[in-house]
Amino acid sequence: QVQFVESGGGFVQAGGSLRLSCAASGSIFSINYIGWYRQAPGKQRALLAGINSGGITNYADSVRGRFTISRDGAKNTVYLHMNSLKPEDTAVYYCNTPSSARLDAWGQGTLVTVSS
């Protein structure tokens, strides 16, 4: 079972950008789909963006046009490029596969704080 370690979070002002990284413990070539999720205080964790093994991506309405997901198979890493950040983007961000998400198996996540 591949595990993920998220990094790249931090404190940023509204309108700023961050790039999150999701490093896998093994090869991601055989993983059909990897998603970025986030959990804001007092809210449920939600899927923001995903990418499949063919590079096809999907986005939640709340981030479409601002966030871009990409994957680097050589580095076994998935990225989330976040632009035009808003205070409501403040959350802990996680990456995961749908199967592990259903099992409620998560990494430590990375905290993004956006100030107004």
For each residue, the residues with C-beta under 8 A, 3 or more apart:
1: 100
2: 24 25 26 27 28 31 97
3: 24 25 107
4: 22 23 24 25 34 78 94 95 96 107
5: 22 23 25 107 108
6: 9 20 21 22 93 94 95 107 108 109 110
7: 20 21 23 110
8: 18 19 20 21 110
9: 6 18 20 92 93 109 110 111 112 113
10: 18 111 112 113
11: 113 115
12: 16 17 18 85 112 113 114 115
13: 16 114 115
14: 85 86 87 114 115 116
15: 84 85
16: 12 13 85 114
17: 12 81 82 83 84 85
18: 8 9 10 12 82 85 112
19: 8 79 80 81 82
20: 6 7 8 9 36 79 80 82 93 95 110 112
21: 6 7 8 77 78 79
22: 4 5 6 34 36 77 78 79 80 95
23: 4 5 7 75 76 77
24: 2 3 4 27 28 31 76 77 78
25: 2 3 4 5 76
26: 2 76
27: 2 24 30 73 76
28: 2 24 31 34 71 73 76 77 78
29: 53 73
30: 27 53
31: 2 24 28 34 53 97
32: 52 53 97
33: 50 51 52 53 97 98
34: 4 22 28 31 50 51 71 78 95 96 97
35: 47 48 49 50 51 95 96 97 98 101
36: 20 22 47 48 49 50 67 69 78 80 93 94 95
37: 45 46 47 48 93 94 95 96 101
38: 45 46 48 89 91 92 93 94 112
39: 43 44 45 46 91 92 94 109
40: 43 88 90 91
41: 90 91
42:
43: 39 40 46 91
44: 39
45: 37 38 39 94
46: 37 38 39 43 60
47: 35 36 37 50 60 101
48: 35 36 37 38 59 60 62 63 67 80 93
49: 35 36 57 58 59 60 63 67 68 69 80
50: 33 34 35 36 47 57 58 69
51: 33 34 35 55 56 57 69 70 71 78
52: 32 33 55 56 57
53: 29 30 31 32 33
54:
55: 51 52 71
56: 51 52
57: 49 50 51 52 68 69
58: 49 50
59: 48 49 63 64 67 69
60: 46 47 48 49 63 64
61: 64
62: 48 88
63: 48 49 59 60 66 67 82 89
64: 59 60 61 67
65:
66: 63 82 83 84 85
67: 36 48 49 59 63 64 80 81 82 83
68: 49 57 80 81 83
69: 36 49 50 51 57 59 78 79 80 81
70: 51 78 79 81
71: 28 34 51 55 77 78 79
72: 75 76 77 78 79
73: 27 28 29 76
74:
75: 23 72
76: 23 24 25 26 27 28 72 73
77: 21 22 23 24 28 71 72
78: 4 21 22 24 28 34 36 51 69 70 71 72 95
79: 19 20 21 22 69 70 71 72
80: 19 20 22 36 48 49 67 68 69 93 95
81: 17 19 67 68 69 70
82: 17 18 19 20 63 66 67 85 89 112
83: 17 66 67 68
84: 15 17 66
85: 12 14 15 16 17 18 66 82 89 112 114
86: 14 89 114
87: 14 90 114 115 116
88: 40 62 114
89: 38 63 82 85 86 112 114
90: 40 41 87 112 113 114
91: 38 39 40 41 43 111 112
92: 9 38 39 109 110 111 112
93: 6 9 20 36 37 38 48 80 109 110 111 112
94: 4 6 36 37 38 39 45 106 107 109 110
95: 4 6 20 22 34 35 36 37 78 80 107
96: 4 34 35 37 100 101 105 106 107
97: 2 31 32 33 34 35 100 101
98: 33 35 101 102
99: 102 103
100: 1 96 97 103 105 106
101: 35 37 47 96 97 98 104 105 106
102: 98 99
103: 99 100
104: 101
105: 96 100 101
106: 94 96 100 101 109
107: 3 4 5 6 94 95 96
108: 5 6
109: 6 9 39 92 93 94 106
110: 6 7 8 9 20 92 93 94
111: 9 10 91 92 93
112: 9 10 12 18 20 38 82 85 89 90 91 92 93
113: 9 10 11 12 90
114: 12 13 14 16 85 86 87 88 89 90
115: 11 12 13 14 87
116: 14 87
